[in-house]
Amino acid sequence: MSDQFLSSIGLTLVFVGLAIAFVAVVLLFLRGFKGKGGKVRGGGVVIIGPIPIIFGTDKESVKFILVLSIILVALLVILMVLWSNIFR
């Protein structure tokens, strides 16, 4: 694959991520006007190398993020192994 193709894919993914974040913020803003209150839950993960650091507001969100981070780290390891085998 060419460098230009990979950079265009990366740039496209950045813009798609920004668009998804913008739509999520707008939807949350509109939900606030409708008066549909609810329990606020959330969490996040910071991956430093292969080690995830997970935080959250409740057990359910932490479990969900833990599963997602395990899948992400597994995919990262698989891609690293495949990448090193392709470009030997």
C-alpha distance (Angstrom), angle and dihedral (degrees) to the residues before:
residue distance angle dihedral
M1 . . .
S2 3.73 . .
D3 3.77 124.1 .
Q4 3.78 91.5 -121.2
F5 3.81 91.7 55.1
L6 3.81 92.7 49.6
S7 3.78 92.9 47.2
S8 3.81 91.3 50.1
I9 3.81 90.0 51.3
G10 3.80 90.1 50.3
L11 3.78 93.1 48.4
T12 3.80 91.0 47.6
L13 3.81 91.2 51.7
V14 3.81 90.8 50.6
F15 3.80 91.6 52.7
V16 3.81 92.4 45.5
G17 3.80 89.6 51.7
L18 3.79 91.8 49.7
A19 3.81 90.7 48.7
I20 3.81 91.9 50.7
A21 3.81 91.0 49.0
F22 3.81 91.2 49.0
V23 3.81 92.7 49.8
A24 3.82 90.6 48.4
V25 3.80 91.7 52.4
V26 3.81 91.8 48.4
L27 3.81 91.9 48.9
L28 3.80 91.8 49.4
F29 3.79 90.0 48.0
L30 3.81 91.7 51.7
R31 3.80 92.0 46.4
G32 3.81 88.6 56.1
F33 3.80 90.6 58.7
K34 3.80 92.5 51.8
G35 3.78 90.2 59.5
K36 3.78 95.0 -124.1
G37 3.74 97.7 148.6
G38 3.71 122.8 -175.8
K39 3.73 147.2 151.4
V40 3.77 113.4 -56.9
R41 3.79 112.9 -136.0
G42 3.72 130.6 172.5
G43 3.72 148.3 143.2
G44 3.74 144.5 172.1
V45 3.74 145.9 -155.1
V46 3.78 132.6 -139.0
I47 3.79 113.4 -160.5
I48 3.79 114.1 -156.1
G49 3.77 106.5 -177.1
P50 3.79 106.4 -47.4
I51 3.82 94.2 -26.7
P52 3.84 117.9 95.1
I53 3.81 120.2 -153.4
I54 3.80 107.1 -156.8
F55 3.81 129.5 -165.4
G56 3.79 133.8 170.3
T57 3.77 147.7 153.4
D58 3.80 98.9 -114.0
K59 3.79 140.6 15.2
E60 3.81 96.2 -103.5
S61 3.78 95.2 55.4
V62 3.81 92.0 44.8
K63 3.82 90.9 51.6
F64 3.81 91.1 49.2
I65 3.80 92.7 48.6
L66 3.81 90.6 45.5
V67 3.80 91.0 56.5
L68 3.80 91.6 46.6
S69 3.80 92.5 49.0
I70 3.82 91.9 49.2
I71 3.80 89.5 52.1
L72 3.80 90.9 47.3
V73 3.80 93.8 49.7
A74 3.82 90.7 47.0
L75 3.81 90.5 51.4
L76 3.79 89.7 47.8
V77 3.81 92.2 53.2
I78 3.82 91.8 46.2
L79 3.80 91.8 49.7
M80 3.80 91.7 47.8
V81 3.81 91.3 52.2
L82 3.80 92.8 45.9
W83 3.81 92.0 45.6
S84 3.81 92.5 52.0
N85 3.82 91.1 48.3
I86 3.81 93.0 49.7
F87 3.78 96.7 49.5
R88 3.82 101.4 43.3
